[in-house]
Amino acid sequence: MEHNKINNGVFLKVHLSLYTSGLATKLGKELGTLMAIASYMNEEGNCYPTQRQLAERTGTSPNLINRHIRKLLAFLE
């Protein structure tokens, strides 16, 4: 199907230790949100996507994105 073809020339590099350390498992569903946030980063590592943009990119709702972001922030504490 043509609509499944995605090629915008941008790649996101993920360190293997994200998976081998078990961190991906600990992050669970929030990992998709984290990856979506990272997909907006510029060359300096800055990104400021809105919750609506993240919801569209992940196929979820802004409310769910908000919950995922809160969990990701709590994970850092």
DSSP file (Angstrom, degrees, kcal/mol; ACC not computed):
  #  RESIDUE AA STRUCTURE BP1 BP2  ACC     N-H-->O    O-->H-N    N-H-->O    O-->H-N    TCO  KAPPA ALPHA  PHI   PSI    X-CA   Y-CA   Z-CA
    1    1 A M    >         0   0    0      0, 0.0     3,-1.0     0, 0.0     4,-0.3   0.000 360.0 360.0 360.0 133.8    0.0    0.0    0.0
    2    2 A E  G >   +     0   0    0      1,-0.2     3,-1.6     2,-0.2     0, 0.0   0.838 360.0  62.8 -66.3 -35.9    1.4    3.4   -1.0
    3    3 A H  G 3  S+     0   0    0      1,-0.3    -1,-0.2     3,-0.0     0, 0.0   0.685  96.9  60.1 -68.1 -15.6    0.2    5.2    2.1
    4    4 A N  G <  S+     0   0    0     -3,-1.0     2,-0.6     2,-0.0    -1,-0.3   0.573  80.1 103.2 -84.5  -9.9    2.4    3.0    4.3
    5    5 A K    <   +     0   0    0     -3,-1.6     2,-0.5    -4,-0.3    -3,-0.0  -0.639  49.8 179.1 -79.1 119.4    5.5    4.2    2.5
    6    6 A I        +     0   0    0     -2,-0.6     2,-0.2     2,-0.0    -2,-0.0  -0.983  15.2 148.1-124.1 124.8    7.4    6.7    4.7
    7    7 A N        +     0   0    0     -2,-0.5    -2,-0.0     1,-0.1     0, 0.0  -0.664   6.6 147.5-156.5  95.9   10.6    8.3    3.6
    8    8 A N        -     0   0    0      2,-0.2     3,-0.1    -2,-0.2    -1,-0.1   0.304  63.6-114.1-112.7   8.4   11.5   11.8    4.7
    9    9 A G  S    S+     0   0    0      1,-0.2     2,-0.5     0, 0.0    -2,-0.0   0.593  78.1 117.7  76.5  11.2   15.2   11.3    4.9
   10   10 A V        -     0   0    0      2,-0.0     2,-0.4    29,-0.0    -2,-0.2  -0.945  41.9-169.6-115.6 132.5   15.5   11.8    8.7
   11   11 A F        -     0   0    0     -2,-0.5     2,-0.6    -3,-0.1     0, 0.0  -0.927  14.6-145.3-123.3 146.0   16.7    9.0   11.0
   12   12 A L        -     0   0    0     -2,-0.4     2,-0.5     2,-0.0    27,-0.1  -0.945  16.5-145.5-110.5 120.7   16.7    8.7   14.7
   13   13 A K        -     0   0    0     -2,-0.6     2,-0.5     2,-0.0    -2,-0.0  -0.739  14.9-168.6 -89.6 129.4   19.7    6.9   16.2
   14   14 A V        -     0   0    0     -2,-0.5     2,-0.2     3,-0.0    -2,-0.0  -0.972  22.3-123.5-120.3 129.5   19.0    4.8   19.3
   15   15 A H    >   -     0   0    0     -2,-0.5     3,-2.0     1,-0.1     4,-0.4  -0.513  18.1-129.8 -72.0 136.4   21.7    3.3   21.5
   16   16 A L  T >> S+     0   0    0      1,-0.3     4,-2.2    -2,-0.2     3,-1.8   0.792 102.8  71.6 -56.2 -31.5   21.5   -0.5   21.8
   17   17 A S  H 3> S+     0   0    0      1,-0.3     4,-2.0     2,-0.2     6,-0.5   0.710  79.6  75.6 -64.0 -18.2   21.8   -0.2   25.6
   18   18 A L  H <4 S+     0   0    0     -3,-2.0     6,-2.5     1,-0.2    -1,-0.3   0.882 111.9  26.5 -56.1 -36.2   18.3    1.3   25.7
   19   19 A Y  H X4 S+     0   0    0     -3,-1.8     3,-0.9    -4,-0.4    -2,-0.2   0.850 120.5  52.5 -94.7 -42.4   17.1   -2.3   25.1
   20   20 A T  H 3< S+     0   0    0     -4,-2.2    -3,-0.2     1,-0.2    -2,-0.2   0.777 108.7  52.4 -70.0 -24.3   19.9   -4.4   26.5
   21   21 A S  T 3< S-     0   0    0     -4,-2.0    -1,-0.2    -5,-0.2    -2,-0.1   0.618 112.3-117.3 -83.9 -12.6   19.8   -2.5   29.9
   22   22 A G  S <> S+     0   0    0     -3,-0.9     4,-2.1    -5,-0.2     5,-0.2   0.432  80.5 123.3  90.0  -0.6   16.0   -3.1   30.2
   23   23 A L  H  >  +     0   0    0     -6,-0.5     4,-2.4     1,-0.2     5,-0.2   0.887  69.6  55.8 -62.5 -39.6   15.3    0.6   30.1
   24   24 A A  H  > S+     0   0    0     -6,-2.5     4,-1.6     1,-0.2    -1,-0.2   0.896 108.5  48.5 -60.3 -39.4   12.9    0.2   27.2
   25   25 A T  H  4 S+     0   0    0     -7,-0.3    -1,-0.2     1,-0.2    -2,-0.2   0.908 110.7  50.3 -66.4 -42.2   10.9   -2.3   29.1
   26   26 A K  H  < S+     0   0    0     -4,-2.1    -2,-0.2     1,-0.2    -1,-0.2   0.866 110.1  50.6 -64.3 -36.1   10.8    0.0   32.2
   27   27 A L  H >< S+     0   0    0     -4,-2.4     3,-1.7     1,-0.2    -1,-0.2   0.819  85.2 167.2 -72.8 -30.1    9.6    2.9   30.0
   28   28 A G  T ><  -     0   0    0     -4,-1.6     3,-1.7     1,-0.3     4,-0.4  -0.246  66.2  -0.2  57.4-132.1    6.9    0.8   28.5
   29   29 A K  T >> S+     0   0    0      1,-0.3     3,-0.9     2,-0.2     4,-0.7   0.753 126.0  69.0 -63.4 -25.2    4.2    2.7   26.5
   30   30 A E  H <> S+     0   0    0     -3,-1.7     4,-2.5     1,-0.2    -1,-0.3   0.705  81.1  76.4 -68.8 -18.2    6.0    6.0   27.3
   31   31 A L  H <> S+     0   0    0     -3,-1.7     4,-2.6     1,-0.2    -1,-0.2   0.886  90.9  54.4 -59.9 -39.0    8.9    4.9   25.0
   32   32 A G  H <> S+     0   0    0     -3,-0.9     4,-2.0    -4,-0.4    -1,-0.2   0.893 109.4  47.3 -61.9 -39.3    6.8    5.7   22.0
   33   33 A T  H  X S+     0   0    0     -4,-0.7     4,-2.5     2,-0.2    -2,-0.2   0.910 110.9  51.6 -67.7 -42.0    6.2    9.2   23.3
   34   34 A L  H  X S+     0   0    0     -4,-2.5     4,-2.5     1,-0.2    -2,-0.2   0.913 110.9  48.0 -60.3 -43.1    9.9    9.6   24.1
   35   35 A M  H  X S+     0   0    0     -4,-2.6     4,-1.6     2,-0.2    -1,-0.2   0.883 110.2  52.2 -65.7 -38.3   10.8    8.6   20.5
   36   36 A A  H  < S+     0   0    0     -4,-2.0     4,-0.4     2,-0.2    -2,-0.2   0.914 109.9  48.9 -64.1 -42.2    8.2   11.0   19.1
   37   37 A I  H >< S+     0   0    0     -4,-2.5     3,-1.7     1,-0.2     4,-0.2   0.942 110.5  51.1 -60.0 -47.3    9.7   13.8   21.2
   38   38 A A  H >< S+     0   0    0     -4,-2.5     3,-1.7     1,-0.3    -1,-0.2   0.800  97.6  67.7 -61.5 -29.1   13.2   12.9   19.9
   39   39 A S  T 3< S+     0   0    0     -4,-1.6    -1,-0.3     1,-0.3    -2,-0.2   0.662  98.2  53.3 -68.3 -13.5   12.0   12.9   16.3
   40   40 A Y  T <  S+     0   0    0     -3,-1.7    -1,-0.3    -4,-0.4     8,-0.3   0.451  82.9 121.5 -96.0  -2.4   11.5   16.7   16.6
   41   41 A M    <   -     0   0    0     -3,-1.7     6,-0.2    -4,-0.2     2,-0.1  -0.307  51.3-145.8 -66.9 142.6   15.0   17.4   17.9
   42   42 A N    >   -     0   0    0      4,-2.3     3,-1.8     1,-0.0    -1,-0.1  -0.291  41.8 -80.7 -92.0-173.3   17.3   19.7   15.9
   43   43 A E  T 3  S+     0   0    0      1,-0.3    -2,-0.1     2,-0.1    -1,-0.0   0.751 131.3  53.2 -63.9 -24.2   21.0   19.4   15.5
   44   44 A E  T 3  S-     0   0    0      2,-0.1    -1,-0.3     0, 0.0     3,-0.1   0.483 119.9-107.5 -88.4  -3.1   21.6   21.0   18.9
   45   45 A G  S <  S+     0   0    0     -3,-1.8     2,-0.3     1,-0.3    -2,-0.1   0.577  75.8 134.3  88.5  10.2   19.2   18.5   20.6
   46   46 A N        +     0   0    0     -6,-0.1    -4,-2.3     2,-0.0    -1,-0.3  -0.708  23.3 164.9 -93.5 144.5   16.5   21.0   21.2
   47   47 A C        -     0   0    0     -2,-0.3    -6,-0.1    -6,-0.2   -10,-0.0  -0.964  19.8-178.6-157.4 143.9   12.8   20.3   20.5
   48   48 A Y        +     0   0    0     -2,-0.3     2,-0.1    -8,-0.3   -11,-0.0  -0.336  19.7 165.2-140.3  54.5    9.5   21.9   21.4
   49   49 A P        -     0   0    0      0, 0.0     2,-0.1     0, 0.0    -2,-0.1  -0.409  35.1-120.8 -71.8 151.4    6.7   19.8   19.9
   50   50 A T     >  -     0   0    0      1,-0.1     4,-2.3    -2,-0.1     5,-0.2  -0.443  23.1-111.1 -82.7 164.3    3.2   20.5   21.2
   51   51 A Q  H  > S+     0   0    0      1,-0.2     4,-2.5     2,-0.2     5,-0.2   0.867 120.9  54.9 -63.4 -34.4    1.1   17.8   22.8
   52   52 A R  H  > S+     0   0    0      2,-0.2     4,-2.4     1,-0.2    -1,-0.2   0.918 107.3  49.0 -64.5 -43.2   -1.1   17.9   19.8
   53   53 A Q  H  > S+     0   0    0      1,-0.2     4,-2.4     2,-0.2    -2,-0.2   0.922 112.9  47.6 -61.4 -43.6    1.8   17.3   17.4
   54   54 A L  H  X S+     0   0    0     -4,-2.3     4,-2.1     2,-0.2     6,-0.2   0.891 110.5  52.1 -65.5 -38.8    3.0   14.4   19.5
   55   55 A A  H  X>S+     0   0    0     -4,-2.5     5,-2.0     2,-0.2     4,-1.4   0.920 111.3  46.9 -63.0 -43.7   -0.5   12.9   19.6
   56   56 A E  H  <5S+     0   0    0     -4,-2.4    -2,-0.2     1,-0.2    -1,-0.2   0.912 112.4  49.8 -63.8 -42.3   -0.8   13.1   15.9
   57   57 A R  H  <5S+     0   0    0     -4,-2.4    -1,-0.2     1,-0.2    -2,-0.2   0.853 119.8  36.3 -66.7 -34.2    2.6   11.6   15.4
   58   58 A T  H  <5S-     0   0    0     -4,-2.1    -1,-0.2    -5,-0.2    -2,-0.2   0.525 107.2-119.6 -97.8  -6.8    1.9    8.7   17.8
   59   59 A G  T  <5S+     0   0    0     -4,-1.4    -3,-0.2     1,-0.2     2,-0.1   0.812  78.4 104.8  73.9  29.3   -1.8    8.2   16.8
   60   60 A T  S   <S-     0   0    0     -5,-2.0    -1,-0.2    -6,-0.2    -2,-0.1  -0.397  73.0 -84.1-121.7-160.1   -3.0    8.9   20.4
   61   61 A S     >  -     0   0    0     -2,-0.1     4,-2.3     1,-0.1     5,-0.2  -0.770  29.0-117.4-110.4 156.6   -4.6   11.8   22.2
   62   62 A P  H  > S+     0   0    0      0, 0.0     4,-2.4     0, 0.0     5,-0.1   0.857 116.3  57.0 -58.3 -34.3   -3.1   14.9   23.8
   63   63 A N  H  > S+     0   0    0      2,-0.2     4,-2.0     1,-0.2     5,-0.1   0.916 107.8  46.1 -63.5 -42.4   -4.4   13.7   27.2
   64   64 A L  H  > S+     0   0    0      2,-0.2     4,-2.6     1,-0.2    -1,-0.2   0.901 111.2  52.4 -67.1 -40.4   -2.5   10.5   26.8
   65   65 A I  H  X S+     0   0    0     -4,-2.3     4,-2.7     1,-0.2    -2,-0.2   0.919 107.4  53.2 -58.9 -43.4    0.6   12.3   25.7
   66   66 A N  H  X S+     0   0    0     -4,-2.4     4,-2.1     1,-0.2    -1,-0.2   0.914 110.0  47.2 -58.8 -44.6    0.3   14.5   28.8
   67   67 A R  H  X S+     0   0    0     -4,-2.0     4,-2.1     2,-0.2    -1,-0.2   0.906 112.0  50.4 -63.9 -41.5    0.2   11.4   31.0
   68   68 A H  H  X S+     0   0    0     -4,-2.6     4,-2.6     1,-0.2    -2,-0.2   0.909 109.7  50.4 -63.7 -41.5    3.1    9.9   29.3
   69   69 A I  H  X S+     0   0    0     -4,-2.7     4,-2.6     1,-0.2    -1,-0.2   0.910 109.1  51.3 -64.3 -41.3    5.2   13.0   29.7
   70   70 A R  H  X S+     0   0    0     -4,-2.1     4,-2.2     1,-0.2    -1,-0.2   0.913 111.8  47.6 -60.8 -42.0    4.4   13.2   33.4
   71   71 A K  H  X S+     0   0    0     -4,-2.1     4,-1.9     2,-0.2    -2,-0.2   0.890 111.1  50.8 -66.5 -38.9    5.5    9.6   33.8
   72   72 A L  H  X S+     0   0    0     -4,-2.6     4,-1.1     2,-0.2    -2,-0.2   0.917 111.2  48.1 -64.2 -42.3    8.7   10.3   31.8
   73   73 A L  H  X S+     0   0    0     -4,-2.6     4,-0.6     1,-0.2     3,-0.5   0.898 110.9  50.6 -64.2 -40.5    9.5   13.3   34.0
   74   74 A A  H >< S+     0   0    0     -4,-2.2     3,-0.8     1,-0.2    -1,-0.2   0.849 104.0  59.8 -65.3 -33.4    8.8   11.2   37.2
   75   75 A F  H 3< S+     0   0    0     -4,-1.9    -1,-0.2     1,-0.2    -2,-0.2   0.826 101.8  54.4 -62.9 -31.8   11.2    8.5   35.8
   76   76 A L  H 3<        0   0    0     -4,-1.1    -1,-0.2    -3,-0.5    -2,-0.2   0.673 360.0 360.0 -77.1 -17.4   14.0   11.1   35.7
   77   77 A E    <<        0   0    0     -3,-0.8    -1,-0.2    -4,-0.6    -2,-0.2   0.484 360.0 360.0 -74.9 360.0   13.5   12.0   39.4
